[in-house]
Amino acid sequence: MTATHRALVRRAPDHTGRTLVDVAQVPTPTLADGDLLVAPVVAGICGTDWQILRGERPDPSRILGHEGVARVVAGDGTLQVGGLVTVNPTHPTDPGFLLGHNVPGMWSERTVVPAAAVNAGLVLPVPEPLADPTLVGSLAEPLASTMYGLEIARSIARPRSLVVWGDGIVGRLAAMLWTRELPGLRVLRVSRTDASDPVLPARLRDLPGPVAAVLATPRSGTADALTLIDRHVDTELLVDVHGGIRAGLLPLRSGAVDAAVIRAANCSGMPHIPVHVSLPRPNCAPLHLYGHRGVADRHLLAAVDLLVGAPSEFAPVLTHVVDLDGAADLINAVLERGTRTHGERRVLKSAIIVDGISP
């Protein structure tokens, strides 16, 4: 009989474009030469997963999940069977592999990592034992992405102030990491409701420079955040277009700029010297614009080390820990209600306990 396993599977889109999920038995794939079969132990639910589920992104995979830790089940022998690993979800040169976006992800009791991703070194052993695999499995990848942004900023200037635009998981992790690494940094956090506050422009103008800004916004909100910050910060300004942005020219003080093109220049830690564009602005200091996509292996391993070494610093953002059935209940309830609460608590970061293989 054909082997099967359980997974969270997206339904067909409803009339609003959203895709609810079900726990279903699915066939366990047969491995091709060089492929790796892993058993996810813990997987995270990411902000981009919510965008996909709400129909705001066209990613086709029916099984999502690009964050997590897993046990090696079978492969070509280069990685120890039973060993704990994490998978870097973004291939630096092959857009055909984006785990949980265009290939089946880690919301599943078994996941295949294609040979091309294995050969690119995207499967990384995780040190054992892990005191809290839920923390590492759900937070390592988003924490690594904030490390990438900080690395690029440090190659440009040493900021005295930080604007974190977005109060989701990436925004909160960015604030935690930047203040940890840059003592004395002044931080202004901007939520979705704060963006329309009439005193926000004055608060931005009051920040000592250089000012860095991390735009941890949904793709639909990034352009407005960027243009507002550019308009009201006159000092030297570094902007990380972290959450993605739609293509097209934006009317910035330096002139019309396609920030999506600039963001795409840095991918998975490449090039070695990060790319940013310095834009002169009339009657004020320049805007240094950059972004990034994916993370390098070094970012992911550094995030694992930090979560292992200082778990209490980051644990507060992990709000929900559920199994596969509980994940289906959480996801469907949030989508159907249209509010980011579950069990009377706001959903920031959720960890899914996927498989019975003990961590």
N, C-alpha and C positions, 0 to 999 in steps of 0.2 A: 504494500500500500504506500501511496505517496505520503511523505512526512509533511506534517503541518505544524504551525505554531500560531500563537495569538498575537494580534497587533491591533492598534488603534487605526481604523481605516476611515478615510473621509467618504461621506456620502456624495451623491451628485449635488451640484449647487441648487439651492432653492430659488425662488423668484427674486430674492434680494442679492443673490450671488454668494451667500454664505454657505459653508459646508460644515454641517454637524458631523459627528464621528460615532462609530460603533466599535465595540470590541468584537473581532471576528477571527475565525480560523482561516489562515491563508497558507498556501503551499510554501514549504521551505525550499528555496531555490537550490538547484544543483550548481556546484562551483565549476567555473572555468579555470584553466591553468593560471596560477598566480593569484586567484581570488582568495579572500579571507572571510571566514564566517565567524561572527562574534555574537555573543549573547549579552545585550545591554543589561546592565545591572540597575543603573539610574540614568534617566534622561531628563532634560529640562524642557520647559515650555518657554519659548523666546517671544519677544515682541514681534519679530517678523512672522512667527508662526500664527500669532493672533491676526496679523494683517492678511495672511493667506486664508485663514479660516473665515474672515469677514468678507472675502472676495475682493480685497484691495490690491492683491498681487496675483499674477497669473501662473505662479509656480505649479507644475503639473503633478508632482508626486502625490500619490494617494496615502502614503505613510510619511508623516512629517517627523521632525526631530533631528537637529544637527548638533545637539549638545549632549554629552554624557560620558559615562565610563562603562566598559564592557569587558567580558571575559572572552579570550580567544577560544573558539570551539574547534576550528579546523582551518587548515591552510597549507602553504608550501613548506612549512617547517622553519621559516626564518624567525617566526615569533612563537614563543613557548605556549603550547596549549594549556589553558587554565590561567595564563597570565592576565593581569589587569592592564587595560589600555584605554587611551582616549583617542579619538579620531579628529584630526584637523579637517573641518568640513569643506574647506575651499582649496581647490587645486590651483597653484599659482599660474599655470599656463594652459590648463585644459578646462574651458567653461562647461564641458560636457559632464563634469563631476562637481556637483554641489549637493552635499549630503542633506537629505531631507527636503530638498527643493526640487531637483530634477531627477534624483535617484531615491529609492526608498530609504527612509531614515531610521532613527533609533527608538521610535515609539512602537517597538516590536520586540518580541522575545528572541528573534534572530534577525541579523542584518548582514548583508553581504557588502564587503568593501572591495570594489573592483581592483584587478591587478594593477592598473595604471596608478591608482591612488596609493596602493601598497608600495609599488616601486618608487613613487615620489617621496616616500618617507612620511606619509601623512598619518600612519598608525604609530602612536607613541606609547611606550610602556610607562605605566604610572607606578611610583614607588608604593610598596606595601609594607605593613598594613595601613589602610586608611581608617583613621578614627571616625570620620564622617563622610562616607562616600556620597551622601545626598548633597552635601555642600559642594564638593569638587565636581560631581557630575552635572550639577545645574548651573554653577557659577563660573567655572574655569573659562569657558569660551567668551562670555560677555566681559569678564574681568580682563581677559587677554586683549580684547578689542580696545578697552580703555587704556591699557598699557601702550598699545600701538599709537594711539592718539597722543599720549603724553610724550612718548619718544620723539615723535615728529615735532611737537611744540618745543621741546628742549633743544632741538637742532636749530631753532630759529632765534629764540630769546628766552629769558627767564621771566615768566609772567609774575606780576604782583597781585593780580586779581583774576578771578575765574567766574565766568557766567556759565551756568549749567542750565540749558534750555530743554526742559522735559523732566518730569518727575517719575518716570518709569524706572525700570531696573538699570539700564545703562546710565542714565543720568545720576542715579543714586550711587552706583559704583564709581563713576567718574569723580564725583565729589569726594567720596571716601579715599580713593587712590591719590588724587592730586593733593589733597590736604595732608595726607600721610607723607608724600614724597617732597612736598614743597612747604615746609613749616612757615607760618605767618601769612599764608596766602589768604586774601580776602575773597569770600565766595558769595555770589548772588545766584540764588536758584529761582528759576522762572517756570511756573507750571502753565498749563493750558489756560487757566482762568487769569493768571497774572499777566498774560500777554496783552490783555485789553485794559489793564490798570493804567489810568491816566498819569500816575506818578512814576511809572516804569522808565520813561525817557530820562527823567531827572536822576533816578537811581543809577542808570547806566552811565550818565555823564559824570557822576560823582566818583566812579571807580578809579583808583590810581593805576596808571599804566606801567608797563605794557599789560593789556587786558587780553586774556585768552577766553574763547567761548567754545564750548562743546555743544553742538546742536544734536541732541539726542531726541529728535522729533520724528514722527511719522513722515514719510516722504511727502505727503500732501501739505505739511505745515512748515517744511524747512525753508522754503523761499521767503515766506513772510518773516520768519525769525532772522534770517540772514540780512534782509534789507533793513529791518528795524535796528538791529545791532549796528550795522554799518552807518546808519543815519545818525545815531546818537552817541557813538563812542568816537571821540576825536583823537585820543591818544593812540599809540601803536597798538594794533589789533591783530590777534591771531585767531582764526576761525577754523575749527575742525568740523567739516560737514560730515558728521558721524552717521546720522541716520538715513542717509540717502537723499537724493533730490531729483526732481524731474528735469529732464533735458530741456534746454532752451535758454535764451538770453535773459538775464536779470538786470534791471536798471540800478546799478550800484553807483556810489559817488565817483568811482574811478572810471565809470563808463559801463557799457553793456558787457556782461560776463556770463559765460556758460559754466556754472559751477559744477555741473555733472561731469563735464570733461575733466576738470581739474581734480575732482574727487577720484576719478578712475585711474589716475596716474600711479597711485600706490596700491599694490595688491599683495597680500600675504607676505609682507616684509620686503618686497622688491619694488623698486631698486634698493640697493644697499644704502645709498644716501637718499633719504626720502625727498620727494618732490613737493615743493610748494610754489605758489606764484605770489610775488610781491607786487601789489597794485598801488601806485601812487594816487593819493586823494587830494583834491584841492583844499588848501588852507588847513590841513591836518596831517597827522602821521599816517604812514602806509597801512594798508590791509594786507596781511599775509594769509592767503587762502589755501587750504589743503583739505584732504579727506583720505579715506582708505577703505579698503574692502578686504574682508578676510583677515587672518592673522598669520604670522610666521610660527613655525614650531617653537621657536625660542620664547615667543610671547605666551603660548599655551602652557609650556612647561614652567615658566616663571609664575604664571597664575596659579598652577597647581601647587607649586612650592609655597606661595604666599597664603593660599587657603589652608594648607596643611600647617603652616607655621603660625598663622594668626586667625584661626577660625572665628573667634568671638567678635572680631571687628566686622566681619561681613555676614555673619549668621542672621542679623535682623532683617535682611531683605528677603530671606527665604520664608515665605508666608504659608505655603501649603505643601504638604507631602502626602501623596496619594498613590494607590496602585493603579493598574490599567483601568479597572472598572470605575474607580474613583475619579480618574482623569477624564473618562468619558462623561461622567456626571458633571464634573466641574466645567469642562469645556462647553458642553451643550447648555448648561444653565446660564453661563456667562453670555453666550451668543444669543440665547433666546430672550434673556432679560435686557440685553444691551447695556449692562453695567458691569464694571470690573470688581464685583464683590462675590464671595462665596463663603457660606458658613458664617455670615455676619462679619467677615473680615475682607479688606481690600486685597485683591490678588495682585501681588507684585511679582514674585518669582515662585514657580511651582516646580517641584521635583516629582518625577514619576518613578516609583519602584517597579521595575519592569519584570525582572526574571527571578526565579527561585535560586539561581546559583549564588551562593553566599559570597559577599564581599569580604 
